[in-house]
């Protein structure tokens, strides 16, 4: 047993355990969307305590058709805004990130929002994910143009999962500057879908120190999934969102995340990681 505990302590990936109590000590103030053709009502979301809305702008080389109209209505309601790109390891980093930032910039020009700061996010998960060193390189590309470091949305396996050892090797081979870049960016963890219970376990690479956002609910196979029985963690935002199509269980359901820290820390994070298109290089 001592050997097992020692190996776990030396691993570049650690396990975090969350309970409903610990989740309530976080800020439940972030939603995210991708294309679904539905209707988002930002004023209703704000009334529920939502402050930040993050939306897919591009996936690989393709733009999200719902991005532009939702940026416009979210800005009008006073929500903070974020745009994410779904990474594709078979495409060049420079090419896909260039299209991502060009899409975001062009939309801001059409919507008249170039002076409003936004957070850029790199979504790195599943079979499409790039290595941790490539993700650090991607973050540098984004920062070199925008002046701000992106937030990193990363699926990290639990110990015993198929890709755990591979990700450990990638993390162990990072350069000192890669480590600095990743930690500066911050980590957004998706972990939902297991059988609801009293605790949720997820993995965090030690290089980050800790996680910044945790996406505690999402949808799998057309059904909403959340980690706790508690209704407040169901992802149902009622009048804040009406999905187009899909089962009735998903009609008013969206992805939700908590921020780890105080409201002052949240404001500081947004200020440090946001940049206005008007100021991009």
Secondary structure, 3 states (H helix, E strand, C coil): CHHHHHHHHHCCEEEEEEEHHHHHCCEEEEEEECCCCCEECHHHHHHCCCCEEEEEEEECCEECCCHHHHHHHHHHCCCEEEEEEECCCCCCHHHHHHHHHHHHHHHHHHHCCCCCEEEEEEEECHHHCCCHHHHHHHHHHHHHHHCCCCEEEECCCCCCCCCHHHHHHHHHCCCHHHHHHHHHHCEEEECCCCCCECEEEEEEEHHHCCCCEEEEEEEECCEEEECECCHHHCCECHHHEECCCCCHHHCCECEEEEECCCHHHHHHHHHHHEEEHHHCC
